[in-house]
Every structure is written in C-alpha cells, then in structure tokens.
Amino acid sequence: MIEKRFKNLDEQVEILKHKGMIISDERYAKEVLLRENYFFLNGYRHLFIKSHEDRSFKEGVTFEELYSLFLFDRSFRNILFKYLLVIENNLKSIFSYQLSKKYGYRERDYLKEKNFTNLPEKQAQLNDLLKKMKRQIRVNGSQHTATLHYTSHYGYIPLWILVKVLSFGIVSELFSVLKREDQKDIAKLYGIEPDTFSIYLPILANYRNLCAHEDILYENKTQKAIDDTVFHQLLKIPKIEDEYMYGKNDLFALIIIMKQLLSFEEFKNMSLELDNVIETLNYNLHTIHIRDVLEKMGFPLNWKNLANIERSITNESE
C-alpha cells in the first residue's frame, strides 16, 4: 500500500504550480490552504482541469478562481441550510400536531405500535424507530431544557417537544411507518402525494446533513431521482430520450422539492440570495463559464423563473 506523505504549505503550493495553476501571491495562497485545507480546496478542481486523462489545470486557471468556486459552494450551502432548517421545523411542527391530535400527547400514548403501519415488511423498521425515539426521550429528558421542563413538571414529554431533539433523519423515517391515512393527511397539507413525499423526505434529510458538515454541494447527486413535476414542464426543461435533463437527481431537484415545501415568499427570498452568490461567482470566473457550474448543479438557464410560479398555477396545470 502506498503511504500518503504529509506535505507542508510550500510543497502544496508547488504541487498546484506544477499542475499549471497560476499563483501570483504565494503568501495569500498559503494562508488560504492553512485555513481551508488543501484536500478540501482541491476537491473543486474538476471543472478547471483539462481532462480525466490530463489532470493538469487549463491554461490561465488562477488560485483565486479555484478558491472563488470553493467560497461560492460554501455560500450556496449556507443559504440552502438556512431554508432547510425552516422546512425541518415546519415538518416537525406539522407531524407533532397531526399525530398528537389523533393519538395523544403523552409518549405512552403516541408511541404505541398500533398507531403505526401494520404492514409486515415494515415491522422491523418500526420497532427500531420506536427504540430510537424512546432512547431520545431517556437521553434528552434530563439534558435538553425543554424536555427537562416537561419531565420535571409534568412527568412526560409531548411529541411537539420531542421533535425538537429528533434528527431530520428520524422524522423522515417516521413518515415511512405511519398509517396510510396519516401519511395522506400530512402530505395533503403540502399538496403532494404521499409516495412522492416519501421520496422527498430522505433527500431533504441527506442534504440537510451534507450542508451541516460542509461537504461539496454543487455537484452532489441524489441517490434516487424525483418524479417529474409540473415545474419541469413549466420551465420547459429539455429532455433526452423522454427524460428531463435537469431537476431529477441533481441539486436542482432539491430546489424543486423546496419550492413545494416553502411558502412563496420564503422561496422567493431564497432564490434572490442564491442568485446573488451565482452572480458573484460569475464575476470571478475567467477560464470557465458560469454555465459550466450551472450544468454541474443541474440548473437550467431559466432557473430563476421557478420563483415566480404561483402554487395556484401549478394546481391548474395538474
């Protein structure tokens, strides 16, 4: 096995220069590499190299240009994270309201197995999920301020408090083991079919975690493609062999999901923020075009039109 040897900042700069990158201010480059990590920054090189065979940089690529894509991804990620947290909070509120209204507010009531699906193939998953939720009650009962208040004063933790300490992943999984009628009631509030909602939730949870851990965002692909939506149609997204080219298993697919879960104003504000960081990146690019970045993200050139589509229009189109 070949061992990777530690490279100091001088060596890191020399590697980049050897691959053809223009570094006019080595002191600045070393400061950035020290703060941001060579490995993470180098993860953004793919659009700037000549080919998969020739992994040297295209002529004219500067350190500042590579770093601008890194900073763009960070800004884009932070904006999406902010609005994903809005969606997460909304979902938790709706879940807890709907289930508490129907099954009660004490954990001994709302965590009964009979409140969930009775499908045989779901029972192992259900049992595991209930154990996770009960473990969260034990762990957070004395550690989290809200749960401590309820256990101390009332002796139980209502679901609308418990959801604050549940991960988005657990909430996503919770939907998959609900009774069909409960899935329909929750999904109906968003005007989305339950099966489609089941696809959306794990995608949202995965992107939420990706954003929280500062992973590369712009070229990320979802594990499962989303279904065609009226938004694909209204944006006139081109097709290849009857499949939409954008918005299926790419970052734009997440944007389409968020369009359906955020309010019109929330999505409008998010789009304006995203457009601002895209324009900033466009200003800083020299050897590649902003279209190259948007292509990686799965964004059609008219992506901004999505913010102007009213929900009432999509309902009429459907």
C-alpha positions in Angstrom: 0.0 0.0 0.0 1.3 3.4 -1.0 1.6 5.8 2.0 0.5 9.4 1.6 3.2 11.7 3.0 2.5 14.9 4.7 3.0 18.0 2.5 3.8 21.3 4.1 2.4 24.6 2.7 5.3 25.2 0.4 5.0 21.8 -1.1 1.3 22.2 -1.5 1.8 25.4 -3.5 4.5 23.8 -5.6 2.1 20.9 -6.5 -0.5 23.3 -7.7 2.0 25.3 -9.7 3.4 22.0 -11.2 -0.1 21.2 -12.4 -0.3 24.5 -14.2 -2.1 26.7 -11.7 -1.1 30.4 -11.7 -0.3 31.5 -8.1 0.7 35.2 -8.1 0.6 35.7 -4.4 2.1 32.6 -2.6 1.7 34.1 0.8 -2.1 34.5 0.3 -2.3 31.0 -1.2 -0.6 29.5 1.9 -2.9 31.4 4.3 -5.9 30.0 2.4 -4.5 26.5 2.3 -3.8 26.6 6.0 -7.3 27.8 6.9 -9.3 25.8 4.4 -7.3 22.5 4.0 -5.6 21.6 0.7 -7.6 18.4 0.4 -11.0 20.2 0.6 -10.0 23.0 -1.7 -8.6 20.6 -4.3 -12.0 18.9 -4.3 -13.2 21.8 -6.5 -10.6 21.3 -9.2 -12.6 19.1 -11.6 -14.1 21.9 -13.7 -10.7 23.5 -14.1 -8.6 20.5 -15.3 -8.0 19.7 -18.9 -9.5 16.2 -18.9 -9.8 13.0 -16.8 -6.6 11.8 -18.5 -4.7 15.0 -18.3 -5.3 16.2 -14.8 -3.3 19.4 -15.1 -5.1 22.7 -15.0 -6.5 24.5 -18.0 -4.4 27.4 -19.3 -4.9 30.5 -17.2 -6.5 29.0 -14.1 -5.6 31.0 -11.1 -5.6 30.1 -7.4 -8.2 32.9 -6.8 -10.5 31.3 -9.4 -10.4 27.9 -7.8 -11.0 29.5 -4.4 -13.9 31.5 -5.7 -15.7 28.2 -6.6 -15.0 26.9 -3.1 -16.4 30.1 -1.5 -19.4 30.0 -3.8 -20.2 26.5 -2.7 -19.9 27.5 0.9 -22.3 30.5 0.5 -24.7 28.4 -1.6 -24.6 25.7 1.1 -25.2 28.1 3.9 -28.3 29.6 2.2 -29.8 26.2 1.5 -29.1 25.1 5.1 -30.9 28.1 6.4 -34.1 27.3 4.4 -33.7 23.5 5.0 -33.9 24.3 8.7 -37.2 26.2 8.1 -38.6 23.2 6.3 -37.4 20.9 9.0 -39.0 23.0 11.7 -42.3 23.2 9.7 -42.4 19.4 9.2 -41.7 18.7 12.8 -44.5 21.1 13.8 -47.0 19.5 11.4 -46.0 16.0 12.3 -46.4 16.6 16.0 -49.7 18.5 15.6 -51.3 15.9 13.4 -50.2 12.9 15.5 -50.8 14.4 18.9 -54.3 15.4 17.8 -55.1 11.9 16.9 -53.0 9.7 19.3 -52.5 11.9 22.4 -49.7 13.9 23.9 -48.0 11.5 26.3 -45.3 9.3 25.0 -47.0 6.2 26.3 -49.9 7.1 24.0 -48.4 8.4 20.8 -45.6 5.7 20.7 -48.0 2.7 20.8 -47.3 0.3 18.0 -50.9 0.2 17.0 -50.7 3.9 16.0 -48.4 2.9 13.1 -48.5 0.8 10.0 -49.3 -2.9 10.4 -47.5 -3.9 7.1 -45.4 -7.0 7.9 -42.4 -5.7 5.9 -42.3 -2.5 8.0 -42.4 -4.1 11.5 -38.6 -4.4 12.0 -38.1 -0.8 10.9 -41.0 0.4 13.1 -39.6 -1.4 16.2 -36.2 0.0 15.6 -37.6 3.5 15.1 -39.6 3.4 18.3 -36.5 2.3 20.2 -34.6 5.3 18.8 -37.4 7.7 19.8 -37.6 6.2 23.3 -33.8 6.4 23.6 -34.0 10.1 22.7 -36.6 10.6 25.5 -34.2 8.9 28.0 -31.1 10.8 26.8 -32.7 14.2 26.5 -35.1 14.0 29.3 -32.6 15.5 31.7 -30.2 17.3 29.3 -32.4 19.4 27.0 -34.0 22.5 28.5 -37.5 21.9 27.0 -37.6 18.2 27.8 -36.3 18.7 31.3 -39.0 21.2 31.9 -41.7 18.8 30.9 -40.3 15.7 32.7 -39.8 17.8 35.9 -43.2 19.5 35.9 -45.5 17.0 34.1 -43.7 13.6 34.1 -43.9 13.2 30.3 -42.6 14.7 27.1 -45.2 15.6 24.5 -44.5 14.9 20.9 -44.3 18.6 20.0 -41.4 18.9 22.4 -39.8 15.6 21.5 -39.5 16.6 17.8 -37.1 19.4 18.8 -34.5 16.8 19.7 -35.2 14.3 16.9 -33.0 14.3 13.9 -34.4 15.1 10.5 -33.5 11.6 9.5 -35.7 10.1 12.3 -38.6 12.4 11.3 -38.2 11.3 7.7 -38.2 7.7 8.7 -41.2 8.3 11.0 -43.3 9.2 7.9 -42.5 5.9 6.3 -44.0 3.9 9.1 -47.2 6.0 9.6 -50.6 4.6 8.7 -51.6 5.4 5.2 -54.3 7.8 6.2 -51.9 9.7 8.4 -49.4 9.9 5.5 -52.2 11.3 3.3 -53.3 13.9 5.9 -49.7 15.2 6.3 -48.8 15.2 2.6 -52.1 16.8 1.7 -51.1 19.9 3.6 -48.4 20.5 1.0 -50.5 19.4 -1.9 -48.1 16.4 -2.5 -48.9 12.7 -3.0 -47.8 10.5 0.0 -45.5 8.3 -2.2 -43.8 11.4 -3.6 -43.5 12.9 -0.1 -41.8 9.6 0.9 -39.1 10.2 -1.8 -38.7 13.9 -0.8 -38.1 13.4 2.9 -34.8 11.4 2.8 -33.5 13.6 0.1 -34.1 16.7 2.3 -32.6 14.9 5.3 -29.4 13.9 3.3 -28.9 17.5 2.0 -29.5 18.9 5.5 -26.7 16.8 6.8 -24.5 17.5 3.8 -24.9 21.2 4.4 -24.3 20.9 8.1 -21.0 19.1 7.6 -19.6 21.3 4.8 -19.4 18.6 2.1 -19.2 19.6 -1.5 -22.7 20.6 -2.6 -22.8 22.0 -6.1 -22.1 18.7 -7.9 -23.9 16.4 -5.5 -26.3 13.8 -6.9 -29.3 12.3 -5.0 -29.5 8.5 -4.6 -33.0 8.4 -6.0 -34.4 10.6 -8.8 -37.6 12.6 -8.0 -40.7 12.1 -10.1 -41.5 14.5 -13.0 -43.3 17.6 -11.7 -45.3 20.4 -13.3 -42.3 22.6 -12.6 -40.2 20.6 -15.1 -42.9 21.2 -17.6 -43.4 24.9 -16.9 -39.7 25.6 -17.1 -39.6 23.7 -20.4 -36.6 21.7 -19.2 -35.2 19.8 -22.2 -35.4 16.1 -22.5 -33.1 13.3 -23.7 -34.9 10.0 -24.5 -38.0 11.3 -22.8 -36.1 12.0 -19.6 -35.7 15.6 -18.2 -32.1 16.6 -18.3 -32.2 18.7 -15.1 -34.0 18.6 -11.8 -34.2 14.8 -11.4 -31.2 13.6 -9.2 -29.1 16.8 -9.0 -29.1 19.9 -6.9 -31.9 21.5 -8.9 -34.1 18.5 -7.8 -33.6 19.7 -4.2 -34.6 23.2 -5.3 -37.8 21.8 -6.9 -38.6 20.0 -3.7 -38.0 23.1 -1.6 -40.3 25.1 -3.9 -43.1 22.8 -2.9 -42.4 23.0 0.9 -41.5 26.6 1.4 -44.0 29.5 1.3 -44.0 31.6 -1.9 -42.2 34.5 -0.1 -39.7 32.2 1.5 -38.8 30.6 -1.8 -38.6 34.0 -3.5 -36.2 35.2 -0.9 -34.1 32.1 -1.1 -33.9 32.4 -4.9 -32.7 36.1 -4.6 -30.0 35.0 -2.2 -28.9 32.2 -4.4 -28.8 34.4 -7.5 -26.6 36.9 -5.7 -23.9 34.3 -5.0 -24.2 32.9 -8.5 -23.6 36.4 -9.9 -20.6 36.9 -7.6 -19.1 33.6 -8.8 -19.8 34.7 -12.5 -17.8 37.8 -11.9 -14.8 35.8 -10.5 -14.7 33.2 -13.3 -12.2 33.6 -16.1 -11.2 30.2 -17.6 -14.6 28.5 -17.3 -18.1 29.9 -17.8 -20.9 30.1 -15.2 -22.9 27.8 -17.5 -20.3 25.1 -16.7 -21.1 25.4 -13.0 -24.9 25.5 -13.5 -24.6 22.4 -15.7 -22.9 20.5 -12.8 -25.7 21.7 -10.5 -28.4 20.6 -12.9 -29.7 24.2 -13.1 -31.4 25.2 -16.4 -30.5 28.7 -17.6 -34.0 29.9 -16.7 -33.9 28.5 -13.2 -34.9 31.9 -11.7 -38.3 31.7 -13.2 -39.2 29.0 -10.7 -39.5 31.6 -8.0 -42.3 33.4 -9.9 -44.5 30.3 -10.4 -47.5 30.5 -8.1 -48.8 27.3 -6.5 -52.3 28.1 -7.8 -50.9 28.0 -11.4 -49.3 24.6 -10.8 -52.5 23.2 -9.5 -54.4 24.4 -12.6 -51.7 22.8 -14.8 -52.0 19.5 -13.0 
